[in-house]
Amino acid sequence: MHLPPMPWRLLAVFALVGVIGGAIVGFARGLRYLPTLPFAIAEGAILFGVPASVIGLLLVGCWSLIAGARRRLR
């Protein structure tokens, strides 16, 4: 029987992808003015990472509700 991945891993993956993607976007945008590059990277990571984490948290919540409902039906 194939078990699906743990739902908290899904949250971690969403958060990690959001932070890394945001850092990349911040890096690309920060290259225009190098003195602010570290702040642009941090800002991009936060601006993309927080919504990605919230989306992951919502998916984990839905996953948990569905799994709980399935357990009650058995």
VOZA-191921 format. One record per residue: z, x, y of N, C-alpha, C in turn. Coordinates in pm, whole numbers, padded with zeros to 5 digits. Atoms other than C-alpha are relative to their C-alpha. Last residue first. Example, Ala and Ser with C-alpha at 12.3 -4.5 7.8 and 13.67 -1.06 7.14 Angstrom:
<sites>
nw=-00006, nu=-00082, nv=-00119, caw=00714, cau=01367, cav=-00106, cw=00073, cu=-00077, cv=00109
nw=00000, nu=00089, nv=-00119, caw=00780, cau=01230, cav=-00450, cw=00000, cu=00090, cv=00120
</sites>
This chain:
<sites>
nw=-00001, nu=-00041, nv=00141, caw=00821, cau=-01397, cav=00336, cw=00117, cu=-00054, cv=-00073
nw=00083, nu=00088, nv=00080, caw=00781, cau=-01594, cav=00659, cw=00003, cu=00035, cv=-00149
nw=-00068, nu=00129, nv=00018, caw=01078, cau=-01426, cav=00826, cw=-00081, cu=-00096, cv=-00088
nw=-00114, nu=-00019, nv=00091, caw=00929, cau=-01081, cav=00766, cw=00071, cu=-00133, cv=-00026
nw=00053, nu=-00014, nv=00136, caw=00596, cau=-01189, cav=00919, cw=00114, cu=00015, cv=-00101
nw=00046, nu=00130, nv=00045, caw=00772, cau=-01318, cav=01231, cw=-00053, cu=00007, cv=-00143
nw=-00117, nu=00082, nv=00026, caw=00959, cau=-00992, cav=01271, cw=-00036, cu=-00138, cv=-00051
nw=-00061, nu=-00049, nv=00124, caw=00638, cau=-00791, cav=01234, cw=00124, cu=-00081, cv=-00037
nw=00087, nu=00040, nv=00111, caw=00467, cau=-01009, cav=01496, cw=00059, cu=00046, cv=-00133
nw=-00009, nu=00145, nv=00015, caw=00755, cau=-00972, cav=01740, cw=-00081, cu=-00049, cv=-00118
nw=-00131, nu=00031, nv=00057, caw=00776, cau=-00596, cav=01681, cw=00017, cu=-00151, cv=-00020
nw=-00001, nu=-00046, nv=00139, caw=00403, cau=-00546, cav=01736, cw=00131, cu=-00040, cv=-00067
nw=00081, nu=00097, nv=00075, caw=00415, cau=-00756, cav=02054, cw=00000, cu=00035, cv=-00149
nw=-00072, nu=00128, nv=00002, caw=00700, cau=-00543, cav=02186, cw=-00074, cu=-00105, cv=-00079
nw=-00110, nu=-00016, nv=00096, caw=00524, cau=-00221, cav=02086, cw=00081, cu=-00129, cv=-00011
nw=00058, nu=00003, nv=00134, caw=00209, cau=-00338, cav=02266, cw=00107, cu=00014, cv=-00107
nw=00040, nu=00138, nv=00028, caw=00409, cau=-00419, cav=02579, cw=-00060, cu=-00013, cv=-00140
nw=-00123, nu=00075, nv=00025, caw=00575, cau=-00076, cav=02567, cw=-00030, cu=-00147, cv=-00030
nw=-00049, nu=-00035, nv=00133, caw=00237, cau=00092, cav=02532, cw=00126, cu=-00076, cv=-00037
nw=00092, nu=00063, nv=00094, caw=00106, cau=-00098, cav=02834, cw=00044, cu=00030, cv=-00143
nw=-00031, nu=00144, nv=-00002, caw=00417, cau=00003, cav=03028, cw=-00091, cu=-00074, cv=-00097
nw=-00125, nu=00020, nv=00074, caw=00370, cau=00365, cav=02923, cw=00038, cu=-00147, cv=-00005
nw=00032, nu=-00017, nv=00142, caw=00006, cau=00359, cav=03036, cw=00124, cu=-00020, cv=-00086
nw=00067, nu=00121, nv=00053, caw=00116, cau=00211, cav=03369, cw=-00037, cu=00012, cv=-00148
nw=-00091, nu=00116, nv=-00003, caw=00371, cau=00493, cav=03415, cw=-00070, cu=-00127, cv=-00047
nw=-00094, nu=00000, nv=00111, caw=00143, cau=00776, cav=03300, cw=00090, cu=-00122, cv=-00004
nw=00067, nu=00044, nv=00122, caw=-00152, cau=00708, cav=03530, cw=00099, cu=-00016, cv=-00115
nw=00076, nu=00122, nv=-00027, caw=00025, cau=00716, cav=03866, cw=-00075, cu=-00052, cv=-00122
nw=-00091, nu=00114, nv=-00018, caw=00285, cau=00965, cav=03740, cw=-00079, cu=-00130, cv=00016
nw=-00071, nu=00023, nv=00126, caw=00036, cau=01215, cav=03598, cw=00092, cu=-00121, cv=00010
nw=00093, nu=00060, nv=00096, caw=-00189, cau=01177, cav=03901, cw=00068, cu=-00031, cv=-00131
nw=00027, nu=00137, nv=-00045, caw=00102, cau=01240, cav=04138, cw=-00094, cu=-00071, cv=-00098
nw=-00118, nu=00082, nv=00030, caw=00215, cau=01545, cav=03941, cw=-00023, cu=-00146, cv=00039
nw=-00011, nu=00009, nv=00146, caw=-00136, cau=01695, cav=03944, cw=00118, cu=-00090, cv=-00037
nw=00107, nu=00089, nv=00046, caw=-00184, cau=01616, cav=04314, cw=00007, cu=-00018, cv=-00151
nw=-00041, nu=00137, nv=-00032, caw=00154, cau=01770, cav=04394, cw=-00105, cu=-00100, cv=-00045
nw=-00109, nu=00043, nv=00091, caw=00064, cau=02090, cav=04209, cw=00046, cu=-00143, cv=00027
nw=00042, nu=00020, nv=00139, caw=-00276, cau=02105, cav=04391, cw=00115, cu=-00039, cv=-00093
nw=-00064, nu=00121, nv=00052, caw=-00140, cau=02057, cav=04744, cw=-00034, cu=-00027, cv=-00147
nw=-00146, nu=-00003, nv=-00019, caw=-00209, cau=02412, cav=04865, cw=00072, cu=-00123, cv=-00057
nw=-00083, nu=-00070, nv=00099, caw=-00551, cau=02401, cav=04689, cw=00150, cu=00003, cv=00029
nw=-00093, nu=-00066, nv=-00092, caw=-00728, cau=02137, cav=04900, cw=00109, cu=00065, cv=-00085
nw=00056, nu=00003, nv=-00135, caw=-01039, cau=01999, cav=04732, cw=00088, cu=00074, cv=00100
nw=00078, nu=-00122, nv=-00023, caw=-00916, cau=02111, cav=04391, cw=-00061, cu=00004, cv=00139
nw=-00075, nu=-00098, nv=-00076, caw=-00651, cau=01840, cav=04408, cw=-00076, cu=00129, cv=00027
nw=-00007, nu=00042, nv=-00139, caw=-00890, cau=01564, cav=04300, cw=00070, cu=00103, cv=00088
nw=00136, nu=00007, nv=-00054, caw=-00983, cau=01741, cav=03978, cw=00001, cu=-00041, cv=00147
nw=00052, nu=-00136, nv=-00013, caw=-00623, cau=01838, cav=03907, cw=-00138, cu=-00002, cv=00064
nw=-00067, nu=-00063, nv=-00114, caw=-00499, cau=01487, cav=03979, cw=-00048, cu=00141, cv=00024
nw=00057, nu=00063, nv=-00120, caw=-00759, cau=01343, cav=03740, cw=00062, cu=00061, cv=00125
nw=00138, nu=-00047, nv=-00012, caw=-00654, cau=01592, cav=03473, cw=-00066, cu=-00058, cv=00124
nw=-00007, nu=-00140, nv=-00046, caw=-00286, cau=01522, cav=03533, cw=-00140, cu=00058, cv=00017
nw=-00034, nu=00000, nv=-00142, caw=-00354, cau=01149, cav=03509, cw=00008, cu=00140, cv=00056
nw=00118, nu=00047, nv=-00074, caw=-00529, cau=01192, cav=03175, cw=00024, cu=00000, cv=00150
nw=00100, nu=-00106, nv=00005, caw=-00241, cau=01401, cav=03043, cw=-00126, cu=-00040, cv=00076
nw=-00047, nu=-00114, nv=-00079, caw=00020, cau=01152, cav=03162, cw=-00105, cu=00112, cv=00001
nw=-00003, nu=00034, nv=-00142, caw=-00171, cau=00848, cav=03038, cw=00041, cu=00117, cv=00087
nw=00139, nu=00007, nv=-00046, caw=-00255, cau=01003, cav=02701, cw=-00005, cu=-00032, cv=00149
nw=00054, nu=-00135, nv=-00003, caw=00109, cau=01100, cav=02652, cw=-00144, cu=00002, cv=00050
nw=-00062, nu=-00073, nv=-00111, caw=00240, cau=00757, cav=02747, cw=-00060, cu=00139, cv=00013
nw=00048, nu=00058, nv=-00126, caw=-00007, cau=00576, cav=02520, cw=00056, cu=00077, cv=00119
nw=00141, nu=-00038, nv=-00015, caw=00067, cau=00813, cav=02230, cw=-00055, cu=-00054, cv=00132
nw=00007, nu=-00141, nv=-00035, caw=00442, cau=00777, cav=02275, cw=-00143, cu=00046, cv=00023
nw=-00048, nu=-00014, nv=-00138, caw=00420, cau=00398, cav=02280, cw=-00011, cu=00146, cv=00045
nw=00105, nu=00057, nv=-00084, caw=00210, cau=00400, cav=01963, cw=00038, cu=00011, cv=00147
nw=00101, nu=-00105, nv=-00011, caw=00462, cau=00630, cav=01800, cw=-00115, cu=-00047, cv=00087
nw=-00046, nu=-00088, nv=-00108, caw=00723, cau=00368, cav=01881, cw=-00093, cu=00119, cv=00015
nw=00040, nu=00047, nv=-00133, caw=00520, cau=00115, cav=01680, cw=00047, cu=00091, cv=00112
nw=-00117, nu=00056, nv=-00066, caw=00547, cau=00319, cav=01361, cw=-00038, cu=-00044, cv=00141
nw=-00087, nu=-00096, nv=-00068, caw=00208, cau=00371, cav=01205, cw=00116, cu=-00070, cv=00069
nw=00049, nu=-00033, nv=-00134, caw=00076, cau=00104, cav=00966, cw=00094, cu=00100, cv=00068
nw=-00093, nu=00043, nv=-00104, caw=00175, cau=00125, cav=00599, cw=-00056, cu=00038, cv=00137
nw=00011, nu=-00079, nv=-00123, caw=-00100, cau=00140, cav=00339, cw=00094, cu=-00057, cv=00106
nw=00000, nu=00084, nv=-00118, caw=00000, cau=00000, cav=00000, cw=00000, cu=00089, cv=00124
</sites>
